[in-house]
Amino acid sequence: MVLLSLLGGQLLLMSTQARHPESQQSLLRSWSIGLLTPLMSLASGFGSSLNHAWENYADLRNTQRENQELRNELAGLHRQIDDLRETAAAGGRLQLALAIQNRLPVKSLIARVIGRDVTGWHQTMFINRGRLNDVPPNATVLSPTGLVGRVVNLQLYSAQVQLITDERSGVGGGRPALIGVLGRVRALGVVEGKSEQLCKMRYVSGVEPVTSGEGVFTTGQDGIYPQGIPIGRVVSVMQGNAMVSHEITIEPAADLGKLEEVIVLLERPEQIEWQAVASTARAGARLP
């Protein structure tokens, strides 16, 4: 061990004094550089890789943040578009309702639907017009496409409207029945609610040639609704005979499940020329 130590010390002293023939540096320095260079290259490469990875991570974080900002901006634009579409749709509905109102032969007003009760066999809705707006009992309520129902309960600032699909609408008990007429065969019958957004027409003779697609209109004979308003169209007929009446199912002309504004008649005319009113109103409102 002593001998090895002495020999190692001697080599160290000789390497500090000996010179490299080309660089003229001490052999100890040359050997140290030769040993450390690979380690330094490895460390430098690792540091570059680490720096590159950090830069990529930072870029990724920035990209994610920018993407989130763009998604938020896009969502905001979609909301604005939806709001504009809703505003345009509401404006179109109101424009058509006002055009219909201006062509009716009696005073009327536009009301907004503020609530509904369609549970069980109750089919009613609530509007934001009442006694203070001179709405009379049993006032006829319309949409731009046809009959909606009548006012059955009045408050100061609101009113309850019984829809024509209400099963109580033609069951007697002091309530006036809606009498309709088939547009083609001119046969009369009582129109009652059938719930589920449908009506039925009773007491039409089984010998009448009733077919699907035929229109049904008010007659004015019930003392409530003016003559000539579309009630709906026939969607199915269970054929009767000379002894048994037809069983007729009617789809209302008004889309009762989607109403947002309605027209309330403040007076009752004998008749409304609905086809003329509706066509001129649509032309005036520039709607299809």
C-alpha positions in Angstrom: 0.0 0.0 0.0 2.9 2.4 0.9 4.6 1.5 -2.4 1.4 2.1 -4.4 0.9 5.4 -2.7 4.4 6.5 -3.5 4.1 5.4 -7.1 0.8 7.3 -7.4 2.3 10.4 -5.9 5.2 10.2 -8.2 2.9 9.8 -11.3 0.9 12.8 -10.1 4.1 14.9 -9.7 5.3 13.8 -13.1 2.0 14.6 -14.8 2.0 18.1 -13.4 5.4 18.7 -14.8 5.1 16.8 -18.1 3.7 18.6 -21.1 1.4 17.5 -23.9 3.4 17.6 -27.1 0.7 19.5 -29.1 -1.1 21.7 -26.6 1.8 22.2 -24.2 -0.6 21.8 -21.3 0.2 19.6 -18.3 -0.7 16.0 -18.7 -2.8 16.2 -15.5 -4.9 19.0 -17.0 -5.2 17.1 -20.3 -6.3 13.9 -18.6 -8.8 15.9 -16.4 -10.3 17.6 -19.4 -10.5 14.2 -21.2 -12.3 12.7 -18.3 -14.7 15.6 -17.6 -15.7 16.5 -21.2 -18.1 13.5 -21.6 -19.7 14.3 -18.3 -20.0 18.0 -19.2 -21.5 17.1 -22.6 -24.0 14.8 -20.9 -24.9 17.5 -18.3 -25.2 20.1 -21.0 -27.5 17.8 -23.1 -29.6 17.1 -20.1 -29.9 20.7 -19.2 -30.9 21.6 -22.8 -33.5 18.8 -22.8 -34.9 20.0 -19.5 -35.0 23.6 -20.7 -36.7 22.5 -24.0 -39.2 20.5 -22.0 -40.0 23.5 -19.8 -40.5 25.7 -22.8 -42.8 23.2 -24.3 -44.7 22.9 -21.0 -45.0 26.7 -20.8 -46.2 26.9 -24.5 -48.7 24.1 -23.8 -50.1 26.0 -20.7 -50.4 29.2 -22.8 -52.1 27.2 -25.6 -54.5 25.7 -23.1 -55.3 29.1 -21.7 -55.8 30.6 -25.1 -58.0 27.7 -26.1 -60.1 28.1 -23.0 -60.4 31.8 -23.7 -61.5 31.1 -27.3 -64.0 28.5 -26.0 -65.5 31.0 -23.6 -65.6 33.6 -26.3 -67.3 31.2 -28.7 -69.8 30.2 -26.0 -70.6 33.9 -25.4 -71.2 34.3 -29.2 -73.5 31.3 -29.2 -75.5 32.8 -26.4 -75.7 36.1 -28.2 -76.9 34.3 -31.3 -79.5 32.4 -29.3 -80.7 35.6 -27.7 -80.9 37.3 -31.1 -82.8 34.4 -32.5 -85.2 34.4 -29.6 -85.7 38.2 -30.0 -86.3 37.8 -33.7 -88.8 34.9 -33.1 -90.7 36.9 -30.4 -90.7 39.9 -32.7 -92.1 37.9 -35.6 -94.8 36.3 -33.4 -95.8 39.7 -32.0 -95.8 41.3 -35.4 -98.2 38.6 -36.8 -100.4 38.8 -33.7 -100.7 42.6 -34.0 -101.4 42.3 -37.7 -104.3 39.8 -36.9 -105.5 42.1 -34.1 -105.6 45.2 -36.4 -107.8 43.3 -38.9 -110.4 41.9 -36.4 -113.9 43.5 -36.6 -114.0 44.2 -32.8 -111.7 45.5 -30.0 -109.1 43.1 -28.8 -105.8 43.0 -27.0 -102.5 41.0 -27.0 -101.8 39.0 -23.8 -98.8 37.1 -22.7 -99.0 33.6 -21.4 -97.7 33.6 -17.8 -98.6 30.1 -16.5 -100.1 26.8 -17.4 -102.0 24.0 -15.7 -102.1 20.9 -17.9 -102.1 18.3 -15.2 -104.7 15.5 -15.3 -107.6 16.5 -17.4 -107.3 20.2 -16.6 -106.1 22.1 -19.6 -105.9 25.8 -18.7 -103.4 28.6 -18.9 -103.0 32.0 -17.4 -102.5 35.4 -19.2 -101.4 38.8 -17.9 -104.6 40.6 -18.7 -107.7 40.8 -16.4 -110.5 43.1 -15.2 -108.4 46.2 -15.3 -107.9 45.6 -19.0 -111.6 45.3 -19.6 -111.5 41.6 -20.3 -115.1 40.2 -20.1 -116.1 36.8 -18.8 -116.1 34.1 -21.4 -113.9 36.2 -23.7 -112.8 34.4 -26.8 -109.0 33.7 -26.9 -107.2 33.3 -30.3 -103.8 32.6 -31.7 -102.7 33.6 -35.2 -103.7 30.1 -36.4 -107.0 29.5 -34.7 -109.1 29.1 -31.6 -107.4 28.7 -28.2 -110.3 28.8 -25.7 -112.2 31.2 -23.5 -111.7 33.1 -20.3 -113.2 31.2 -17.3 -111.8 33.1 -14.3 -110.9 36.8 -14.0 -108.6 38.6 -11.6 -107.6 42.2 -11.6 -104.3 41.7 -13.5 -104.7 38.2 -14.9 -107.2 35.7 -16.3 -107.5 31.9 -16.5 -108.2 30.5 -20.0 -109.8 27.1 -20.5 -108.3 25.5 -23.6 -110.4 23.7 -26.1 -108.5 20.5 -25.3 -109.8 20.7 -21.7 -112.1 17.6 -21.1 -114.5 19.9 -19.1 -115.0 22.2 -22.1 -118.2 20.5 -23.3 -119.6 18.4 -20.5 -122.5 20.6 -19.6 -123.1 21.6 -16.0 -123.8 25.2 -17.0 -120.7 25.4 -19.3 -121.5 26.2 -22.9 -120.5 23.5 -25.4 -118.4 24.4 -28.4 -120.4 23.7 -31.5 -118.3 23.2 -34.6 -119.0 22.6 -38.3 -117.1 20.4 -40.7 -115.8 22.6 -43.5 -116.7 20.3 -46.4 -119.8 18.4 -45.5 -121.2 21.2 -43.3 -122.3 18.8 -40.6 -122.6 20.1 -37.0 -121.3 18.5 -33.9 -120.1 19.3 -30.3 -116.4 19.7 -29.9 -115.0 18.6 -26.6 -111.5 18.3 -25.1 -109.8 15.0 -25.3 -106.7 16.1 -23.4 -103.2 15.3 -24.8 -103.5 18.3 -27.1 -106.5 16.8 -29.0 -110.3 17.3 -29.3 -113.1 15.1 -30.2 -116.3 15.9 -32.1 -119.5 14.2 -31.1 -123.0 13.8 -32.5 -122.0 13.9 -36.2 -124.3 11.5 -38.1 -122.7 8.3 -39.1 -123.9 8.6 -42.6 -122.0 11.8 -43.2 -118.9 11.3 -45.5 -116.3 12.6 -43.0 -112.6 12.1 -43.9 -109.2 12.9 -42.4 -107.8 16.3 -43.1 -111.2 18.1 -43.1 -111.3 21.5 -41.4 -113.6 22.2 -38.4 -114.8 25.8 -37.6 -116.8 27.6 -35.1 -120.5 28.2 -35.9 -121.4 30.9 -33.4 -124.4 28.8 -32.2 -122.9 28.2 -28.8 -123.3 31.9 -27.9 -119.6 32.2 -26.9 -117.3 31.9 -29.9 -117.9 34.0 -33.1 -118.6 32.1 -36.4 -115.7 31.2 -38.7 -112.7 30.6 -36.5 -110.6 27.5 -37.2 -110.9 24.9 -34.5 -108.7 22.3 -36.1 -108.6 19.5 -38.6 -109.8 15.9 -38.5 -107.0 13.4 -37.9 -109.0 10.2 -37.5 -112.6 9.0 -37.9 -114.1 5.9 -36.4 -116.9 5.4 -38.8 -120.4 5.2 -37.5 -123.7 4.3 -39.3 -127.3 5.4 -39.5 -127.7 4.5 -35.8 -124.3 5.4 -34.4 -122.5 8.7 -34.7 -119.0 9.0 -35.9 -116.1 9.2 -33.4 -114.0 12.0 -34.7 -110.6 13.1 -33.4 -109.5 16.7 -34.1 -106.0 18.3 -33.9 -106.4 21.9 -32.8 -105.4 24.6 -35.4 -103.5 26.4 -32.6 -100.3 24.8 -31.2 -101.6 25.0 -27.7 -98.5 23.6 -26.1 -96.2 26.4 -27.5 -98.3 29.5 -27.1 -96.5 32.6 -25.7 -98.8 35.3 -26.9 -102.6 35.2 -27.5 -105.3 37.6 -28.8 -108.2 38.3 -26.4 -111.5 39.6 -27.9 -113.1 42.3 -25.8 -116.3 42.0 -27.7 -118.1 39.2 -29.5 -118.7 39.7 -33.2 -121.2 37.5 -35.0 -118.7 36.4 -37.5 -115.0 36.6 -38.4 -113.9 36.2 -42.0 -110.8 34.3 -40.8 -109.3 33.5 -44.1 -109.3 37.1 -45.2 -108.1 38.3 -41.8 -105.2 35.8 -41.7 -104.1 36.2 -45.3 -104.0 40.0 -45.2 -102.3 39.9 -41.8 -99.6 37.6 -43.0 -99.1 39.7 -46.1 -98.9 42.8 -44.0 -96.5 41.2 -41.6 -94.4 39.9 -44.5 -94.5 36.4 -43.2 -95.0 33.1 -45.1 
